[in-house]
Amino acid sequence: MRNLMLTLAVAGTLLLSACDPSRVYEQNIELPDKNWTVDNAPVFEFAITDTTKRYNVYFNVRYSLAYDYYNLYLQHRLTAPDSSQVSSALHEIHLMDAKTGKPEGKGSSDIYDIQSLVLKDVALPQAGTYRLQLTQYMRRDPLPNVLAVGVRVEEAGK
């Protein structure tokens, strides 16, 4: 039953996102055994063809209510097509309200999805393939009950 609900949620998300003209790229990667190890640093590659536009970058996180913390620290490293570093930063994403424990994002049962804007109105000045690497930056390794992480890039201002 749980797998059926997860499959339906993913299918619904795909159907709704198919009608999204501002989206340039979106990919989510499931984490093995619902654990995120420090050495598992997914890399997301996306192509930019229009360097005159500005872009928003979001991080997607799917987590279980059994997650032990209210927040998640992630570090990103964004590199340009020529391998130069565009940006690198540490981000805190609040998965649950610190006072009430209420889960943030959308979900049902014990699985929730959150999308957090981390880079707003950013210029990507080179045409070509950019690489964005995500690393979990918590004190626990492996970090249990994180089911998937992803990246969404969209045109800003749409």
N, C-alpha and C positions, 0 to 999 in steps of 0.2 A: 504494500500500500504506500509506504514511504517513497519507494523508487518511482511509483506511478505518479505521485504528486510532484516529485522533483522533475520528472520528465515533462509533465504538463506545464510546470512553471517555466522551464527552459524553452519549450515550444511556444508558449505564449509570448515570452520575451522576444524570441526571434521574429515572430509574426508582427509584433508591434514595432520592433526596430526596423523592419524592412521598409516602413513608410516614413523614415526619418531623413529628410534631405540635408540636415546640418551635419550628420555623422560622416566623418572621413574614415574612421577605423574603430572597430571594437572587437576585442577578443578576451575571453576568459579561459583560464587554465585550471582544471581540477587538480587539487593537491592529493598526492598518494596517501591513503590511509587517514584522511582528514587531519593530517599533521603537516605543519609548515616548518621545515628545517632551515637553518641559517644557510646551509650550502645549496639549497634549492632556490636560486634567484632567477625567476623566469624573465626571459627577454622577449619583448614585444617589438616587432618591426612593422613600421607603417610608412607608406609612401606619401610624400608631399610634392605636389606638382605646381601649386599656386603659391609663390613666395610673397605675394602682395597682401594676402589675407593674414588674419591673426586667428589663433586657435586656443581653445580651452581643452585641458587634459584632466580627465577624471580617473580615479582609481575605483574599481569595483571589488567588493569583498562579499563573499557568501560565508556565513558563519552559523554555528549552532548555538542555541541558548545555553548549552553546557560550557561555552567559552568562559574561562575563569576571570577575565578582566573586563573592565568597561571600555577600554581603549585598545588601540593597536598602533604601534609605531612602525612606520615603513620608511625606508630610504630609497630614493630613486636616483638613477643616473641616466641622463638623456644625452645621447651622442648624435652628432650630425652625420650626413653621408660621408664627409671627409674624415671621420673618426674624432673630430674635435668635440670637446665636452660643451654642451649647450647649458646644462644645469645639473645640479646635484643638491639634494636637500633631504632633511629628515621631516617627516609629517606625522602628526597625531590624528588618528581617525577615531571618533567616539562611536563605538558600536552600541553602547547602552548608556542611558542617563545615569550619571554618577550618583544621584540622590535616590531615584526611584527604582533603578534597575530595569526600567522599561527599555526593550530593544529599539534601536534606531533602524530606519530603513523600512523596507517592505517585506512582508513574509506572513507565514501562517504556520501553525503547529510550532516546531522548534527550529525551523530554518529561515534565516533572514538574509536579505540582500541590501547592501547599502552602496550608494554611488557618491563619492566625495570629490568635489572640485579641488584640485591641488595646484594647477597652473592655470591662471586666468589671463586671457588676452595676450598670449605669448607669440612672439614673432619666430618663425622658422625660416631663416633667410636663404637656405640652400634647397634646391630641388633635389629629390632623391629619397633614399630610404633612411629613416631615423630609427634608432634603437633605444628603447627605454627598458632599463633593468630595474626590477623591484626586489628588495631584500627586506625580510622581516627583521625588526630591530628591537625585539623584546628580550627580556633576560632569560627566557625559557627556550630550550632547544631539545627536542622539537616542540613547537607551539601547537597544542591540540585544539581541535574543533574549529579550525579554519578550513573550509571545504574547497574554496576556489578564490582566486584573485584574477583581476583583469584590468585592462586599460581601455578607455574610450577617448578618442580625439574627435573634436567637432569644431566646425567653424564658429568663431566667436561672433556674437551679435545677431545670430539667426534665431 
